[in-house]
Amino acid sequence: MAVSSEPLPLTSPSQATATQIGKRRSTTPWRAAQGRFVRSRTGVAGAVVLIVIVLAAIFAAQIAPYSPTRQDFRVERQPPSSQHWMGTDEFGRDVFSRVIWGAQSSLEAGGVAATIALIIGVSFGMIAAFYGGRADSLIMRCMDVVLAFPYILLAIAVVAILGPGLRNAMIAIGIVYVPHYARVARGSVLSVRSREYVDAARALGADDPRIMRQHVLPNTLAPLIVQTTLCVGIAIIDTAGLSFLGLGTQPPTPDWGNMLAEGRSYVIDSPWIATFPGLAILVTVLAFNLMGDALRDAFDPRLR
């Protein structure tokens, strides 16, 4: 009797189909969004640039060749050279060192302002959407009142009340962007508050704070992450604007905004004093926007 030399199949077609279905089911929405973000060249490029900027800010003491506040009038307003890569300012301070150190205050301002807006705005938005009725009307009308003011004028008013300084500027920018987070959180909570898992948690006796913390908030993180990424970039611009007006970081502490303000008088004769801080703001905000757009596309429900 002839024996077939063909190898026996290790799995049947039905088993292979079941394995493929199991792999598709094991792919969570977060993992799928991560895969879509990695495939976005602009998003990855923005993330890489931000990582470089953050590392430069963290290790500014090791990277900066000079002290950001040391004055040397013998080399004032020197153009870029091998000794001073970005030139020197009107006090003889190295512009490159000040740009590196200025990244610390600028990133801190954007991150803290976005965090303040995130915490307050999400809390208001969740309460408004979860309870509805009068609470919803009262909270959202207050948010509408805040949105009715020009945001930069409102920030200037808050800083004028609290006093100039980086901390007060961060608080002012955070307050300005609370309504944006409140609206995003409200819309997200409205879409999940009537889901089956929320009703099941309520039937098991879970109180409202626990339901919002363990069941509602985790399912509304995607739009909040995107909003935070975009908000940090905008907050950096707004904080730099306040510093430019003398209401943010105070000299001699380096900040991209006050560096622009100091260099505006020398734009014609010594343009590098204001050009490099402006480019730093441009590159940082552009990187945040590229990453935010990629995250928005990755978390888009229509792509799932």
Contacts in CASP RR format, 6 or more apart in sequence:
PFRMAT RR
TARGET T0000
AUTHOR 0000-0000-0000
METHOD contacts of the structure
MODEL  1
MAVSSEPLPLTSPSQATATQIGKRRSTTPWRAAQGRFVRSRTGVAGAVVL
IVIVLAAIFAAQIAPYSPTRQDFRVERQPPSSQHWMGTDEFGRDVFSRVI
WGAQSSLEAGGVAATIALIIGVSFGMIAAFYGGRADSLIMRCMDVVLAFP
YILLAIAVVAILGPGLRNAMIAIGIVYVPHYARVARGSVLSVRSREYVDA
ARALGADDPRIMRQHVLPNTLAPLIVQTTLCVGIAIIDTAGLSFLGLGTQ
PPTPDWGNMLAEGRSYVIDSPWIATFPGLAILVTVLAFNLMGDALRDAFD
PRLR
11 19 0 8 1.000
29 304 0 8 1.000
32 304 0 8 1.000
33 222 0 8 1.000
33 295 0 8 1.000
33 298 0 8 1.000
33 299 0 8 1.000
34 298 0 8 1.000
35 298 0 8 1.000
36 297 0 8 1.000
36 298 0 8 1.000
36 303 0 8 1.000
37 43 0 8 1.000
37 44 0 8 1.000
37 294 0 8 1.000
37 295 0 8 1.000
37 298 0 8 1.000
38 44 0 8 1.000
40 294 0 8 1.000
40 297 0 8 1.000
40 298 0 8 1.000
42 290 0 8 1.000
42 293 0 8 1.000
42 294 0 8 1.000
43 290 0 8 1.000
43 291 0 8 1.000
43 292 0 8 1.000
43 293 0 8 1.000
43 294 0 8 1.000
43 295 0 8 1.000
44 294 0 8 1.000
45 287 0 8 1.000
45 290 0 8 1.000
46 286 0 8 1.000
46 287 0 8 1.000
46 288 0 8 1.000
46 290 0 8 1.000
46 291 0 8 1.000
46 294 0 8 1.000
47 287 0 8 1.000
47 291 0 8 1.000
49 283 0 8 1.000
49 284 0 8 1.000
49 287 0 8 1.000
50 284 0 8 1.000
50 287 0 8 1.000
50 288 0 8 1.000
50 291 0 8 1.000
53 103 0 8 1.000
53 107 0 8 1.000
53 283 0 8 1.000
53 284 0 8 1.000
53 287 0 8 1.000
54 107 0 8 1.000
56 63 0 8 1.000
56 100 0 8 1.000
56 103 0 8 1.000
57 100 0 8 1.000
57 102 0 8 1.000
57 103 0 8 1.000
57 104 0 8 1.000
57 107 0 8 1.000
60 100 0 8 1.000
60 101 0 8 1.000
60 102 0 8 1.000
60 103 0 8 1.000
60 104 0 8 1.000
63 100 0 8 1.000
64 94 0 8 1.000
64 96 0 8 1.000
64 97 0 8 1.000
64 100 0 8 1.000
64 101 0 8 1.000
65 94 0 8 1.000
65 96 0 8 1.000
65 97 0 8 1.000
66 84 0 8 1.000
66 93 0 8 1.000
66 94 0 8 1.000
66 96 0 8 1.000
66 97 0 8 1.000
67 93 0 8 1.000
67 97 0 8 1.000
68 93 0 8 1.000
68 94 0 8 1.000
68 97 0 8 1.000
68 98 0 8 1.000
68 100 0 8 1.000
68 101 0 8 1.000
68 102 0 8 1.000
68 252 0 8 1.000
68 254 0 8 1.000
69 93 0 8 1.000
69 252 0 8 1.000
69 253 0 8 1.000
69 254 0 8 1.000
70 93 0 8 1.000
71 91 0 8 1.000
71 92 0 8 1.000
71 93 0 8 1.000
72 88 0 8 1.000
72 91 0 8 1.000
72 92 0 8 1.000
72 93 0 8 1.000
73 91 0 8 1.000
73 92 0 8 1.000
74 92 0 8 1.000
75 84 0 8 1.000
75 88 0 8 1.000
75 92 0 8 1.000
76 88 0 8 1.000
76 89 0 8 1.000
76 90 0 8 1.000
76 91 0 8 1.000
76 92 0 8 1.000
77 88 0 8 1.000
77 89 0 8 1.000
77 90 0 8 1.000
77 92 0 8 1.000
77 266 0 8 1.000
77 269 0 8 1.000
77 270 0 8 1.000
77 273 0 8 1.000
78 84 0 8 1.000
78 87 0 8 1.000
78 88 0 8 1.000
78 92 0 8 1.000
79 87 0 8 1.000
79 270 0 8 1.000
79 272 0 8 1.000
80 86 0 8 1.000
80 87 0 8 1.000
80 272 0 8 1.000
81 87 0 8 1.000
84 94 0 8 1.000
84 95 0 8 1.000
84 96 0 8 1.000
85 96 0 8 1.000
86 94 0 8 1.000
86 95 0 8 1.000
86 96 0 8 1.000
86 99 0 8 1.000
86 272 0 8 1.000
86 276 0 8 1.000
87 94 0 8 1.000
87 95 0 8 1.000
87 96 0 8 1.000
87 272 0 8 1.000
87 273 0 8 1.000
88 94 0 8 1.000
88 95 0 8 1.000
89 95 0 8 1.000
89 98 0 8 1.000
89 259 0 8 1.000
89 262 0 8 1.000
89 263 0 8 1.000
89 270 0 8 1.000
89 273 0 8 1.000
90 262 0 8 1.000
90 263 0 8 1.000
90 265 0 8 1.000
90 266 0 8 1.000
90 270 0 8 1.000
90 273 0 8 1.000
95 259 0 8 1.000
95 272 0 8 1.000
95 273 0 8 1.000
95 276 0 8 1.000
95 277 0 8 1.000
96 276 0 8 1.000
97 254 0 8 1.000
98 254 0 8 1.000
98 259 0 8 1.000
98 277 0 8 1.000
99 254 0 8 1.000
99 256 0 8 1.000
99 259 0 8 1.000
99 276 0 8 1.000
99 277 0 8 1.000
99 280 0 8 1.000
101 254 0 8 1.000
102 254 0 8 1.000
102 255 0 8 1.000
102 256 0 8 1.000
102 259 0 8 1.000
102 280 0 8 1.000
103 256 0 8 1.000
103 280 0 8 1.000
103 284 0 8 1.000
105 166 0 8 1.000
105 249 0 8 1.000
105 253 0 8 1.000
105 254 0 8 1.000
105 255 0 8 1.000
106 236 0 8 1.000
106 239 0 8 1.000
106 240 0 8 1.000
106 255 0 8 1.000
106 256 0 8 1.000
106 257 0 8 1.000
106 280 0 8 1.000
106 281 0 8 1.000
106 284 0 8 1.000
107 236 0 8 1.000
107 284 0 8 1.000
108 166 0 8 1.000
108 170 0 8 1.000
109 166 0 8 1.000
109 169 0 8 1.000
109 170 0 8 1.000
109 173 0 8 1.000
109 235 0 8 1.000
109 236 0 8 1.000
109 239 0 8 1.000
109 249 0 8 1.000
110 170 0 8 1.000
110 173 0 8 1.000
110 232 0 8 1.000
110 233 0 8 1.000
110 235 0 8 1.000
110 236 0 8 1.000
110 239 0 8 1.000
111 232 0 8 1.000
111 235 0 8 1.000
112 170 0 8 1.000
113 170 0 8 1.000
113 171 0 8 1.000
113 173 0 8 1.000
113 174 0 8 1.000
113 177 0 8 1.000
113 231 0 8 1.000
113 232 0 8 1.000
113 235 0 8 1.000
113 238 0 8 1.000
113 239 0 8 1.000
114 174 0 8 1.000
114 177 0 8 1.000
114 228 0 8 1.000
114 231 0 8 1.000
114 232 0 8 1.000
114 235 0 8 1.000
116 170 0 8 1.000
116 171 0 8 1.000
116 173 0 8 1.000
116 174 0 8 1.000
116 175 0 8 1.000
116 178 0 8 1.000
117 173 0 8 1.000
117 174 0 8 1.000
117 175 0 8 1.000
117 176 0 8 1.000
117 177 0 8 1.000
117 178 0 8 1.000
117 180 0 8 1.000
117 181 0 8 1.000
117 231 0 8 1.000
118 181 0 8 1.000
118 224 0 8 1.000
118 228 0 8 1.000
118 231 0 8 1.000
120 174 0 8 1.000
120 175 0 8 1.000
120 178 0 8 1.000
120 181 0 8 1.000
121 178 0 8 1.000
121 179 0 8 1.000
121 181 0 8 1.000
121 182 0 8 1.000
121 185 0 8 1.000
122 181 0 8 1.000
122 182 0 8 1.000
122 185 0 8 1.000
122 217 0 8 1.000
122 224 0 8 1.000
124 139 0 8 1.000
124 143 0 8 1.000
124 178 0 8 1.000
124 182 0 8 1.000
124 185 0 8 1.000
125 139 0 8 1.000
125 181 0 8 1.000
125 182 0 8 1.000
125 183 0 8 1.000
125 185 0 8 1.000
125 186 0 8 1.000
125 189 0 8 1.000
126 185 0 8 1.000
126 186 0 8 1.000
126 189 0 8 1.000
126 212 0 8 1.000
126 216 0 8 1.000
126 217 0 8 1.000
126 220 0 8 1.000
127 135 0 8 1.000
127 139 0 8 1.000
128 135 0 8 1.000
128 136 0 8 1.000
128 139 0 8 1.000
128 140 0 8 1.000
128 182 0 8 1.000
128 186 0 8 1.000
129 136 0 8 1.000
129 185 0 8 1.000
129 186 0 8 1.000
129 187 0 8 1.000
129 188 0 8 1.000
129 189 0 8 1.000
129 190 0 8 1.000
129 193 0 8 1.000
130 189 0 8 1.000
130 193 0 8 1.000
130 208 0 8 1.000
130 212 0 8 1.000
130 216 0 8 1.000
136 186 0 8 1.000
139 182 0 8 1.000
140 182 0 8 1.000
140 183 0 8 1.000
140 186 0 8 1.000
143 178 0 8 1.000
143 179 0 8 1.000
143 182 0 8 1.000
143 183 0 8 1.000
144 179 0 8 1.000
146 154 0 8 1.000
146 175 0 8 1.000
146 176 0 8 1.000
146 178 0 8 1.000
146 179 0 8 1.000
147 179 0 8 1.000
151 176 0 8 1.000
151 177 0 8 1.000
151 238 0 8 1.000
152 238 0 8 1.000
152 241 0 8 1.000
154 172 0 8 1.000
154 175 0 8 1.000
154 176 0 8 1.000
155 169 0 8 1.000
155 172 0 8 1.000
155 173 0 8 1.000
155 175 0 8 1.000
155 176 0 8 1.000
155 238 0 8 1.000
155 242 0 8 1.000
156 172 0 8 1.000
156 242 0 8 1.000
156 245 0 8 1.000
156 247 0 8 1.000
158 168 0 8 1.000
158 171 0 8 1.000
158 172 0 8 1.000
158 175 0 8 1.000
158 176 0 8 1.000
159 165 0 8 1.000
159 168 0 8 1.000
159 169 0 8 1.000
159 172 0 8 1.000
159 242 0 8 1.000
159 247 0 8 1.000
159 248 0 8 1.000
160 247 0 8 1.000
162 168 0 8 1.000
162 171 0 8 1.000
162 172 0 8 1.000
163 247 0 8 1.000
164 246 0 8 1.000
164 247 0 8 1.000
164 248 0 8 1.000
164 250 0 8 1.000
165 247 0 8 1.000
165 248 0 8 1.000
165 249 0 8 1.000
165 250 0 8 1.000
166 239 0 8 1.000
166 243 0 8 1.000
166 248 0 8 1.000
166 249 0 8 1.000
166 250 0 8 1.000
166 253 0 8 1.000
166 255 0 8 1.000
168 248 0 8 1.000
169 239 0 8 1.000
169 242 0 8 1.000
169 243 0 8 1.000
169 247 0 8 1.000
169 248 0 8 1.000
169 249 0 8 1.000
170 239 0 8 1.000
172 242 0 8 1.000
173 235 0 8 1.000
173 238 0 8 1.000
173 239 0 8 1.000
173 242 0 8 1.000
174 235 0 8 1.000
176 238 0 8 1.000
177 231 0 8 1.000
177 234 0 8 1.000
177 235 0 8 1.000
180 227 0 8 1.000
180 231 0 8 1.000
181 224 0 8 1.000
181 227 0 8 1.000
181 231 0 8 1.000
184 223 0 8 1.000
184 224 0 8 1.000
184 227 0 8 1.000
185 220 0 8 1.000
185 224 0 8 1.000
188 219 0 8 1.000
188 220 0 8 1.000
188 223 0 8 1.000
188 224 0 8 1.000
189 212 0 8 1.000
189 216 0 8 1.000
189 220 0 8 1.000
192 198 0 8 1.000
192 216 0 8 1.000
192 219 0 8 1.000
192 220 0 8 1.000
193 216 0 8 1.000
195 219 0 8 1.000
197 215 0 8 1.000
198 211 0 8 1.000
198 215 0 8 1.000
198 216 0 8 1.000
201 210 0 8 1.000
201 211 0 8 1.000
201 214 0 8 1.000
201 215 0 8 1.000
202 211 0 8 1.000
206 214 0 8 1.000
206 215 0 8 1.000
222 299 0 8 1.000
223 299 0 8 1.000
225 295 0 8 1.000
225 299 0 8 1.000
226 292 0 8 1.000
226 295 0 8 1.000
226 296 0 8 1.000
226 299 0 8 1.000
229 288 0 8 1.000
229 291 0 8 1.000
229 292 0 8 1.000
229 295 0 8 1.000
230 288 0 8 1.000
230 289 0 8 1.000
230 292 0 8 1.000
232 288 0 8 1.000
233 284 0 8 1.000
233 285 0 8 1.000
233 288 0 8 1.000
233 289 0 8 1.000
234 285 0 8 1.000
236 256 0 8 1.000
236 281 0 8 1.000
236 284 0 8 1.000
236 285 0 8 1.000
236 288 0 8 1.000
237 281 0 8 1.000
237 285 0 8 1.000
239 248 0 8 1.000
239 257 0 8 1.000
240 255 0 8 1.000
240 256 0 8 1.000
240 257 0 8 1.000
240 260 0 8 1.000
240 281 0 8 1.000
241 257 0 8 1.000
242 248 0 8 1.000
243 249 0 8 1.000
243 255 0 8 1.000
243 256 0 8 1.000
243 257 0 8 1.000
243 258 0 8 1.000
243 261 0 8 1.000
244 257 0 8 1.000
244 258 0 8 1.000
244 260 0 8 1.000
244 261 0 8 1.000
245 261 0 8 1.000
246 258 0 8 1.000
246 261 0 8 1.000
248 255 0 8 1.000
248 258 0 8 1.000
249 255 0 8 1.000
249 257 0 8 1.000
249 258 0 8 1.000
250 258 0 8 1.000
251 258 0 8 1.000
251 262 0 8 1.000
256 277 0 8 1.000
256 278 0 8 1.000
256 280 0 8 1.000
256 281 0 8 1.000
257 277 0 8 1.000
257 281 0 8 1.000
259 273 0 8 1.000
259 274 0 8 1.000
259 277 0 8 1.000
260 274 0 8 1.000
260 277 0 8 1.000
260 278 0 8 1.000
260 281 0 8 1.000
262 273 0 8 1.000
262 274 0 8 1.000
263 270 0 8 1.000
263 273 0 8 1.000
263 274 0 8 1.000
264 274 0 8 1.000
266 273 0 8 1.000
266 274 0 8 1.000
267 274 0 8 1.000
297 303 0 8 1.000
END
